[in-house]
Amino acid sequence: VQLQASGGGLVQAGDSLRLSCVASGLTFRRYVMAWFRQAPGKEREFVVAIARSGGNTWYEDSAKGRFTISRDSAKNAVYLQMNSLKPEDTAVYYCAADSGVTLSSLRHASAYDYWGQGTQVTVSS
């Protein structure tokens, strides 16, 4: 299984970025997909997850209203559209996948078996 994340970069506060994560080696429709992020000196934290069908999404509070997750089963891809970026959004963003994650565990990094390599997002003030 491989998850290939891309789309990070250096932007100014208020700008937008779209992250992509392409999965291979798995049956994509069977996996909950998620984005986590890790800032320097901090633990990896949950950002958002999307259900296998794409019909349900779960957001961390600071992402609500600014970030949008989506998935494309034809491309085995999950996307994170990030708008109104803030300096505190600066982090390495990781995509994650798991077939057995539950509602009670989907916000926990330990629940995910597969991880991408991360893509750096830096937001300047």
C-alpha positions as CSV (number, residue, x, y, z in Angstrom):
1,V,0.0,0.0,0.0
2,Q,1.2,3.5,-0.9
3,L,-0.2,6.9,-0.2
4,Q,1.4,9.7,-2.1
5,A,0.6,13.2,-0.8
6,S,1.2,16.4,-2.7
7,G,0.2,20.0,-3.0
8,G,1.8,21.6,-0.1
9,G,3.7,24.9,-0.3
10,L,4.4,28.3,1.1
11,V,1.5,30.7,1.0
12,Q,0.3,33.9,2.8
13,A,-2.4,34.1,5.4
14,G,-5.8,34.1,3.7
15,D,-4.6,32.1,0.7
16,S,-5.8,28.6,-0.4
17,L,-4.1,25.3,-1.1
18,R,-5.4,22.0,-2.3
19,L,-3.7,18.9,-1.1
20,S,-4.0,15.6,-2.9
21,C,-3.3,12.0,-1.8
22,V,-3.3,9.2,-4.3
23,A,-3.6,5.6,-3.0
24,S,-2.4,2.4,-4.6
25,G,-2.3,-1.2,-3.5
26,L,-5.6,-1.1,-1.7
27,T,-9.3,-1.4,-2.5
28,F,-10.0,2.3,-2.1
29,R,-13.7,2.1,-1.6
30,R,-13.1,0.0,1.6
31,Y,-11.0,2.6,3.3
32,V,-11.8,5.6,5.5
33,M,-9.4,8.3,4.4
34,A,-8.2,11.1,6.7
35,W,-5.8,14.0,6.9
36,F,-3.7,14.7,10.0
37,R,-1.1,17.4,10.5
38,Q,2.0,17.8,12.7
39,A,3.5,21.1,13.6
40,P,7.1,21.3,14.9
41,G,7.3,20.2,18.5
42,K,3.7,19.0,18.6
43,E,1.9,15.7,18.3
44,R,0.2,14.7,15.1
45,E,-3.4,15.9,15.2
46,F,-6.6,15.0,13.4
47,V,-7.8,17.4,10.8
48,V,-10.6,15.7,8.9
49,A,-11.8,12.3,7.7
50,I,-14.2,11.0,5.0
51,A,-16.3,7.9,5.0
52,R,-15.7,5.0,2.6
53,S,-18.7,6.2,0.5
54,G,-17.8,9.8,0.8
55,G,-21.2,10.4,2.3
56,N,-20.0,11.5,5.7
57,T,-17.2,13.7,6.8
58,W,-15.8,14.6,10.2
59,Y,-13.8,17.8,10.9
60,E,-11.6,19.1,13.7
61,D,-13.2,22.3,15.0
62,S,-10.5,24.7,13.6
63,A,-11.0,23.2,10.1
64,K,-14.7,23.6,10.0
65,G,-15.9,26.1,7.4
66,R,-12.4,26.5,6.0
67,F,-11.3,23.1,4.9
68,T,-13.2,20.6,2.6
69,I,-12.3,17.0,2.2
70,S,-13.4,15.0,-0.9
71,R,-12.6,11.7,-2.5
72,D,-12.6,10.4,-6.1
73,S,-12.9,6.7,-6.3
74,A,-12.1,6.6,-10.0
75,K,-8.7,8.1,-9.2
76,N,-8.2,6.5,-5.9
77,A,-7.6,10.0,-4.5
78,V,-8.6,12.1,-1.6
79,Y,-8.3,15.9,-1.6
80,L,-8.1,18.6,1.1
81,Q,-9.2,22.0,-0.1
82,M,-7.9,24.6,2.4
83,N,-9.2,28.1,2.3
84,S,-8.5,31.1,4.5
85,L,-5.3,29.7,5.7
86,K,-3.8,30.9,8.9
87,P,-0.2,30.8,10.2
88,E,-1.4,28.3,12.8
89,D,-2.2,25.9,10.0
90,T,1.5,25.6,9.3
91,A,2.4,21.9,9.6
92,V,3.3,18.8,7.7
93,Y,0.1,17.3,6.4
94,Y,-0.3,13.5,6.2
95,C,-3.0,11.5,4.6
96,A,-4.0,8.2,6.2
97,A,-6.1,5.2,5.4
98,D,-7.7,2.4,7.3
99,S,-10.4,-0.1,6.6
100,G,-11.4,-0.8,10.2
101,V,-11.5,2.6,11.7
102,T,-14.7,3.4,13.7
103,L,-16.6,6.5,14.6
104,S,-15.0,6.4,18.0
105,S,-11.4,5.9,16.7
106,L,-11.3,7.9,13.5
107,R,-9.8,11.0,15.2
108,H,-6.9,9.0,16.6
109,A,-3.7,8.6,14.5
110,S,-3.1,5.2,16.1
111,A,-6.3,3.9,14.4
112,Y,-4.8,4.2,10.9
113,D,-2.6,1.5,9.3
114,Y,-1.4,3.4,6.3
115,W,0.2,6.8,6.0
116,G,1.5,9.0,3.2
117,Q,4.9,10.7,3.4
118,G,3.6,14.1,4.3
119,T,3.5,17.4,2.5
120,Q,4.7,20.7,4.1
121,V,2.2,23.6,4.4
122,T,3.7,26.9,5.5
123,V,1.5,29.9,6.0
124,S,3.2,33.2,6.5
125,S,1.5,36.1,8.3
